[in-house]
């Protein structure tokens, strides 16, 4: 049975373009709505599996409609927005409120170049159809009192770097997980989150306001130091390198060898070139596909420690699921237990 999708956009041109992309893929039955009010009126009747939602619309904007969808009939929502600083902030807020993913309009609010993201749109809508909606309530509400907290610890000073990879559902999970890491964490952190370039600065600022550790967008060559989290710039790759005065992290043009960017596999591979795997700790979080699984499995095989997010909490159990299937996860843990495990490993 085809997946039912409700496309919500105030532009008739965009509704037609988005519907055409989805219908042409042969996987979706597509309905359309001209704004948030129209979408809510159709929601119970159509009962879509996925909603794609514009941000800026008259009568009722996308953020307001998202909140009402989660109240009226919780449904996976993929935000489709132009790539502006304001819309980046709104889209990040939408992810915190329950949207599972986002697709950037490549040419503005009414994009004539929407075909440029056709493959991404189809993939993300397909992934959203099977996504879990348990993020919107926050991790703290779902911590099980009877779940033993993992306490395996590494010797003090035994870890040089923490590497984290995430994709679909990642921005919201990072906003829950990273603030749980203590200011005294014994190693710096580098994050590869699949994200457009225009979103990274806004996400870094938001995370910096939440975390005990300082959070930076990697927009230049930066010396890696304890007490800091380095967020790879979107639409590029983030890599670790070594200079005479120590390790650095830098943003480099995305490589066609890797499918998603910033690439988790490329980040981990670069770290392994300059550090023994036994001195690395890695976490692979929610996301579709398998980015990061191969390299993190190699880290574990060479003596490093890795954690994969458990299926029960992942919005999409693609990337962490693949790490677990490869036998590359030292631990498979629900989201609420990951920060504590990382802190225990990185004294």
TAKA-V608583 format. One record per residue. N is the residue number from 0. RES is the residue in one small letter. SS is DSSP state (H for helix, E for strand, L for the rest). PSI is psi in degrees with one decimal (999 if undefined). OMEGA is omega in radians with two decimals (* if undefined). Layout:
((N RES SS PSI OMEGA) (N RES SS PSI OMEGA))
This chain:
((0 x L 135.7 -3.11) (1 x L 146.2 3.07) (2 x E 131.4 -3.14) (3 x E 127.8 -3.10) (4 x E 135.7 3.02) (5 x E 114.4 3.13) (6 x E 120.8 -3.09) (7 x E 114.6 -3.14) (8 x L 139.0 -3.10) (9 x L -13.5 3.12) (10 x L 122.0 3.10) (11 x H -35.2 3.12) (12 x H -44.9 3.14) (13 x H -39.9 3.10) (14 x H -43.5 -3.14) (15 x H -42.2 -3.11) (16 x H -46.7 -3.13) (17 x H -42.4 3.11) (18 x H -42.0 -3.14) (19 x H -43.0 3.13) (20 x H -46.5 -3.09) (21 x H -42.8 3.13) (22 x H -42.3 -3.12) (23 x H -22.2 3.11) (24 x L -17.3 3.12) (25 x L 13.2 -3.06) (26 x L -8.8 -2.96) (27 x E 146.1 2.90) (28 x E 122.0 -2.91) (29 x E 131.4 3.01) (30 x E 161.2 -3.11) (31 x E 154.1 3.06) (32 x E 144.3 -3.01) (33 x L -15.4 3.08) (34 x L -175.5 -3.09) (35 x H -39.1 3.13) (36 x H -46.5 3.12) (37 x H -39.9 -3.13) (38 x H -44.9 -3.12) (39 x H -34.4 3.11) (40 x H -29.8 -3.11) (41 x H -15.6 -2.92) (42 x H -52.3 -3.09) (43 x H -31.6 -3.13) (44 x H -45.5 -3.10) (45 x H -37.1 -3.06) (46 x L 60.1 -3.10) (47 x L 154.4 3.04) (48 x L -30.5 -3.11) (49 x E 146.5 3.00) (50 x E 132.4 2.92) (51 x E 135.7 -2.94) (52 x E 122.9 2.98) (53 x E 157.7 3.12) (54 x L -51.8 -3.04) (55 x L 110.3 3.13) (56 x L 148.7 3.08) (57 x L 165.2 3.11) (58 x L -54.5 3.06) (59 x L 118.1 -3.10) (60 x L 171.6 -3.05) (61 x H -36.0 -3.12) (62 x H -44.7 3.11) (63 x H -42.6 3.14) (64 x H -39.6 3.11) (65 x H -47.3 -3.14) (66 x H -43.5 -3.11) (67 x H -34.0 3.07) (68 x H -44.2 -3.13) (69 x H -25.7 3.07) (70 x H -42.5 -3.02) (71 x H -50.6 -3.13) (72 x L 88.0 -3.07) (73 x L 123.8 -3.04) (74 x L 140.8 3.07) (75 x E 129.5 -3.12) (76 x E 131.8 3.02) (77 x E 116.7 3.13) (78 x E 136.9 3.09) (79 x E 106.5 -3.00) (80 x E 156.0 3.05) (81 x E 155.5 -3.01) (82 x L 76.6 3.04) (83 x L 163.0 -3.13) (84 x H -42.7 -3.14) (85 x H -46.8 -3.12) (86 x H -29.0 3.06) (87 x H -44.2 3.13) (88 x H -42.2 3.14) (89 x H -40.5 -3.13) (90 x H -40.1 3.08) (91 x H -38.7 3.07) (92 x H -38.4 3.11) (93 x H -39.2 3.11) (94 x H -37.8 3.10) (95 x H -27.2 -3.11) (96 x L -2.8 3.04) (97 x L -9.8 3.05) (98 x L 143.3 -3.06) (99 x L -20.9 -3.11) (100 x E -177.8 -3.09) (101 x E 152.2 3.04) (102 x E 125.3 -3.14) (103 x E 135.9 2.98) (104 x E 121.4 -3.00) (105 x L -18.5 -3.05) (106 x L 17.0 3.12) (107 x L -169.4 -3.05) (108 x L -47.1 3.04) (109 x L 94.9 -2.97) (110 x L 126.5 3.04) (111 x L -3.2 -3.07) (112 x L 26.3 -3.07) (113 x H -24.1 3.11) (114 x H -20.3 3.13) (115 x H -25.8 -3.12) (116 x H 20.7 -3.08) (117 x H -47.1 -3.11) (118 x H -43.8 3.13) (119 x H -42.8 3.14) (120 x H -48.9 -3.12) (121 x H -45.0 -3.11) (122 x H -42.5 -3.07) (123 x H -35.3 3.07) (124 x H -39.8 3.10) (125 x H -44.2 3.13) (126 x H -38.2 -3.12) (127 x H -30.5 -3.11) (128 x L -25.9 3.14) (129 x L 11.7 -3.09) (130 x L 153.2 3.06) (131 x L 147.3 -3.09) (132 x L 29.8 -3.06) (133 x L 4.5 -3.12) (134 x L -32.9 -2.94) (135 x L -21.9 -3.13) (136 x L -8.7 3.14) (137 x L 147.0 -3.08) (138 x H -36.3 -3.04) (139 x H -29.3 -3.12) (140 x H -13.4 -3.05) (141 x H 6.8 3.11) (142 x L 129.0 -3.13) (143 x L 121.2 -3.07) (144 x L -27.7 -3.08) (145 x L 5.2 3.13) (146 x L 119.6 3.13) (147 x L 135.2 3.12) (148 x L 133.3 3.13) (149 x L 139.4 -3.07) (150 x L 18.6 3.12) (151 x L 124.9 -3.07) (152 x L 150.0 3.03) (153 x L 155.5 3.06) (154 x L 144.2 -3.13) (155 x L 133.8 3.11) (156 x L 7.0 -3.07) (157 x L -10.3 -3.09) (158 x L 132.1 3.14) (159 x L -26.9 -2.99) (160 x E 140.4 3.02) (161 x E 129.7 -3.13) (162 x E 128.8 -3.11) (163 x E 133.4 3.09) (164 x E 139.6 3.12) (165 x E 162.5 -3.14) (166 x L -117.0 -3.10) (167 x L 125.1 -3.09) (168 x L -3.5 -3.04) (169 x H -45.7 -3.10) (170 x H -41.3 -3.14) (171 x H -38.9 3.11) (172 x H -40.6 3.10) (173 x H -37.3 3.12) (174 x H -20.2 3.05) (175 x H -39.5 -3.00) (176 x H -49.9 -3.01) (177 x H -36.4 3.09) (178 x H -14.9 3.12) (179 x H -11.0 3.11) (180 x L 131.8 -3.05) (181 x L 154.7 3.09) (182 x L -24.3 -3.12) (183 x L 7.9 -3.11) (184 x L 135.2 -2.98) (185 x L 3.1 3.14) (186 x L 151.1 3.07) (187 x E 164.6 -3.05) (188 x E 135.9 3.02) (189 x E 130.9 -3.06) (190 x E 131.0 2.96) (191 x E 103.6 3.10) (192 x E 121.7 3.10) (193 x L 117.6 -3.00) (194 x L 148.9 3.04) (195 x L 154.6 -3.09) (196 x H -37.1 -3.08) (197 x H -13.8 -3.11) (198 x H -20.9 -2.93) (199 x H -43.8 -3.11) (200 x H -42.4 3.13) (201 x H -41.3 3.13) (202 x H -41.9 3.14) (203 x H -43.0 3.12) (204 x H -42.1 -3.14) (205 x H -45.5 -3.14) (206 x H -37.2 -3.14) (207 x H -33.0 3.11) (208 x H -14.4 -3.10) (209 x H -25.1 -2.91) (210 x L 150.6 2.99) (211 x L -32.4 3.05) (212 x L 151.5 3.07) (213 x E 140.1 -3.11) (214 x E 130.3 -3.09) (215 x E 140.4 2.89) (216 x E 132.6 3.13) (217 x E 89.1 3.14) (218 x L 6.7 3.11) (219 x L 177.4 3.05) (220 x L 127.7 -3.09) (221 x E 136.0 3.04) (222 x E 130.8 -3.12) (223 x L 122.9 -3.11) (224 x L 148.9 3.06) (225 x L 153.3 -3.14) (226 x L 6.3 -3.06) (227 x E 150.0 3.01) (228 x E 131.2 -3.10) (229 x E 116.1 -3.10) (230 x E 117.9 -3.12) (231 x E 136.2 3.14) (232 x L 137.0 -3.09) (233 x L 156.8 3.11) (234 x L 11.1 3.05) (235 x L -175.7 3.04) (236 x E 152.3 3.13) (237 x E 131.0 -3.07) (238 x E 155.6 3.06) (239 x E 138.7 3.09) (240 x E 173.6 -3.11) (241 x E 136.0 2.97) (242 x E 177.0 -3.10) (243 x L -27.4 -3.10) (244 x L 7.8 3.06) (245 x E -168.6 -3.11) (246 x E 145.5 3.04) (247 x E 162.2 3.02) (248 x E 142.6 -3.11) (249 x E 158.1 3.07) (250 x E 132.3 3.14) (251 x E 156.5 3.13) (252 x L 141.6 -3.14) (253 x L 142.5 -3.12) (254 x L 133.9 3.11) (255 x L -13.8 3.11) (256 x L -22.8 -3.10) (257 x L 142.5 -2.99) (258 x L -39.3 -3.05) (259 x L 151.2 -3.05) (260 x L 143.3 -0.12) (261 x L 136.2 -3.07) (262 x L 126.8 3.08) (263 x H -43.9 3.13) (264 x H -42.4 -3.11) (265 x H -39.3 3.09) (266 x H -50.3 -3.08) (267 x H -41.0 3.13) (268 x H -40.8 3.14) (269 x H -38.9 3.11) (270 x H -38.8 -3.13) (271 x H -24.9 3.10) (272 x H -23.1 -3.04) (273 x H -9.8 -3.14) (274 x L 146.5 3.02) (275 x L 138.4 -3.10) (276 x H -28.6 -3.14) (277 x H -14.5 3.13) (278 x H 14.0 3.12) (279 x E 145.1 2.95) (280 x E 131.6 -3.05) (281 x E 148.4 3.05) (282 x E 129.8 3.09) (283 x E 118.6 -3.01) (284 x L -175.2 -3.07) (285 x L 143.1 3.10) (286 x E 149.3 3.12) (287 x L 158.6 3.14) (288 x L -154.9 -3.06) (289 x L 14.5 -3.10) (290 x L 129.3 3.11) (291 x L -20.9 -3.04) (292 x H -45.1 -3.08) (293 x H -47.8 -3.08) (294 x H -37.1 3.11) (295 x H -33.2 3.04) (296 x H -37.7 3.10) (297 x H -36.5 3.08) (298 x H -47.2 -3.12) (299 x H -41.6 -3.13) (300 x H -28.4 -3.11) (301 x L 14.0 3.01) (302 x L 2.1 3.09) (303 x L 176.9 -3.14) (304 x E 138.5 -3.12) (305 x E 148.9 3.05) (306 x E 136.3 3.06) (307 x E 135.9 3.07) (308 x E 139.0 -3.11) (309 x L 153.3 -3.12) (310 x L -31.9 -3.05) (311 x L -21.2 3.14) (312 x L -16.4 -3.09) (313 x L 133.8 3.03) (314 x L -45.3 3.04) (315 x L 119.6 -3.08) (316 x E 59.6 3.11) (317 x L -68.4 -3.10) (318 x H -53.9 3.13) (319 x H -32.0 3.10) (320 x H -38.3 3.12) (321 x H -38.0 3.08) (322 x H -42.9 3.12) (323 x H -42.2 -3.13) (324 x H -30.7 3.12) (325 x L -2.0 -3.07) (326 x L 22.9 -3.05) (327 x L 4.6 -3.11) (328 x L 119.9 3.01) (329 x L -40.2 3.11) (330 x E 144.0 2.95) (331 x E 112.4 -2.95) (332 x E 148.5 3.01) (333 x L 157.7 -3.02) (334 x H -40.4 -3.04) (335 x H -12.0 -3.13) (336 x H -7.0 -2.98) (337 x H -44.1 -3.10) (338 x H -41.8 3.13) (339 x H -39.3 3.13) (340 x H -42.5 3.11) (341 x H -44.1 3.14) (342 x H -36.4 3.12) (343 x H -35.8 3.11) (344 x H -29.5 -3.01) (345 x L 77.0 -3.11) (346 x L 999 *))
